[in-house]
Amino acid sequence: MSTRGYGEDKTNTDSAELIEIEGDLDTDLEIPDRGNILIISKDQSYLTHGIHKFPAKFFPELPRYLIQKYSEVGQSVLDPMCGSGTVVLEAILNNRVGIGIDIDSIARLITKVKTTPIDNETLKNAVDSLNQQIVLLSKSDEYTPSLPEFHYRDNWFRPFVLKELAIIKDSIKSIGQSHQISNWNDVSDFFHVVMSSIIRDVSNADPHCTRTVLRKKVTKKISPGDTLERFSQRLDRQSEEMKKFSQVVNELQVKNVILPTSTALETGLDAGSIDLAVTSPPYINAVDYPRTHQLEMYWLGLLGDGPLSKVKRKYIGTETVYKDEYRELKVSGLNTLDPVLKQIFKRDPRRAFITYKFFDDMKSQFQEMMRVLKPGSRYCVTIGNNLIREVRVRSHEILVEIAESSVGFELEKQFFSKLIRHFIRIPRKERMQGEWVLIFRKPS
Ligand SMILES: C[S@@+](CC[C@H](N)C(=O)[O-])C[C@H]1O[C@@H](n2cnc3c(N)ncnc32)[C@H](O)[C@@H]1O
């Protein structure tokens, strides 16, 4: 294990030469320790990768490189916080067994759809039936749309948008009942994810903000008929991608995807069973996942009856914390973290606790990965640094200290991956310039 002076400034890679890569990274490429890379992605919509937006989604090229470099054909690749499933899809496309876990129900649904092939004939027939049913309901005078009930529904959507979304949803349900469609669950999930992918665009929510918010100034131009038109275009495009994906899957040597319903802290996987784990954890202070997808979750019926806050507390990086928890300063015993917690606490005790809790959960996460990984195998984690109440939080250094000194991983290499982000709109000062890629190894 290396003996590093935790807390020293190890973040400066400005002097390192920038390796700029367009498209795929060659597996022979040895990115130097503390090197700097910029990936210009060409594959963000390749096959099913583009089926749904997701905050802080990986460019496929980075996990593809890590999978090819650190695992072999037939081995298992786990993403314990898989989001929209980029790692899982890349794992199966590279003939590995892809395992994806996420606490978030919409993330799980997107991952399932992205990685589940549907044969061309079945999909074509189902799409034709769906399109016919949509036309039928749109023209019917007797049709009463079944609208989901949720707070401020009529502020989030214009009346004609509500009706058109209901037509899509009701048409999916109706063809499931009236037609004999094989693998109906998979087809229905595919249709619902395509529908979900247009919901934010046709809502009144600010399109530039990851959180779902209404702003007085944002006046989107959405006309009657636009919602159905967008759905039809997305369905055409994604059906084409699904067709190509299914053809690729047919030719794979390894056809295995495992999507357990568990969490990153308690995966339920067997000890010593995993060959490689690759993940990008949530950011502290940046993305509130349930709130980001609340409109989609209402429409898909993915929010249980309980309050959103109950669900939110279980997410790593949660901002749903109680006053009793942050009245007093919590410290971690980590050299890299405690001075930062003290500074944040002076400005904002609640934020200090949120930061503390994030790293405490990440420690449990590393312990779980230490348990499930095979000896000698890697855990690749990407993480950006943050500015919280004007205090710089060097998250990657803190994670390195946790993983090495508290959990027993060895840091093999770290490099900086510069990012060009479009979907995330967080305050300019807090926007990350890129992410650290940390390659840990479980000792043999
Ligand atoms: C940055 S996103 C991952 C994005 C992903 N790499 C992709 O390409 O789409 C982080 C994910 O961590 C998930 N997450 C948060 N807390 C979790 C937990 N306790 N267990 C599993 N997943 C969790 C969030 O729901 C979110 O989907």
PDBQT file of the ligand as one rigid body, heavy atoms in Angstrom, charges set to zero:
ROOT
HETATM    1  C1  LIG A 501     -24.044   9.562 -11.379  1.00  0.00    +0.000 C 
HETATM    2  S1  LIG A 501     -25.411   8.486 -11.377  1.00  0.00    +0.000 S 
HETATM    3  C2  LIG A 501     -24.846   7.135 -12.330  1.00  0.00    +0.000 C 
HETATM    4  C3  LIG A 501     -24.952   7.408 -13.792  1.00  0.00    +0.000 C 
HETATM    5  C4  LIG A 501     -24.476   6.224 -14.623  1.00  0.00    +0.000 C 
HETATM    6  N1  LIG A 501     -23.040   6.081 -14.581  1.00  0.00    +0.000 N 
HETATM    7  C5  LIG A 501     -24.942   6.328 -16.077  1.00  0.00    +0.000 C 
HETATM    8  O1  LIG A 501     -24.129   6.217 -16.983  1.00  0.00    +0.000 OA
HETATM    9  O2  LIG A 501     -26.142   6.534 -16.303  1.00  0.00    +0.000 OA
HETATM   10  C6  LIG A 501     -25.419   7.883  -9.740  1.00  0.00    +0.000 C 
HETATM   11  C7  LIG A 501     -26.508   6.867  -9.419  1.00  0.00    +0.000 C 
HETATM   12  O3  LIG A 501     -26.338   6.433  -8.052  1.00  0.00    +0.000 OA
HETATM   13  C8  LIG A 501     -27.608   5.994  -7.622  1.00  0.00    +0.000 C 
HETATM   14  N2  LIG A 501     -27.632   5.778  -6.178  1.00  0.00    +0.000 N 
HETATM   15  C9  LIG A 501     -27.679   6.678  -5.172  1.00  0.00    +0.000 A 
HETATM   16  N3  LIG A 501     -27.718   6.057  -3.981  1.00  0.00    +0.000 NA
HETATM   17  C10 LIG A 501     -27.688   4.723  -4.233  1.00  0.00    +0.000 A 
HETATM   18  C11 LIG A 501     -27.693   3.556  -3.403  1.00  0.00    +0.000 A 
HETATM   19  N4  LIG A 501     -27.740   3.649  -2.066  1.00  0.00    +0.000 N 
HETATM   20  N5  LIG A 501     -27.641   2.350  -4.016  1.00  0.00    +0.000 NA
HETATM   21  C12 LIG A 501     -27.602   2.238  -5.370  1.00  0.00    +0.000 A 
HETATM   22  N6  LIG A 501     -27.625   3.313  -6.192  1.00  0.00    +0.000 NA
HETATM   23  C13 LIG A 501     -27.648   4.533  -5.637  1.00  0.00    +0.000 A 
HETATM   24  C14 LIG A 501     -28.526   7.109  -8.112  1.00  0.00    +0.000 C 
HETATM   25  O4  LIG A 501     -29.869   6.677  -8.141  1.00  0.00    +0.000 OA
HETATM   26  C15 LIG A 501     -27.947   7.389  -9.496  1.00  0.00    +0.000 C 
HETATM   27  O5  LIG A 501     -28.644   6.671 -10.473  1.00  0.00    +0.000 OA
ENDROOT
TORSDOF 0
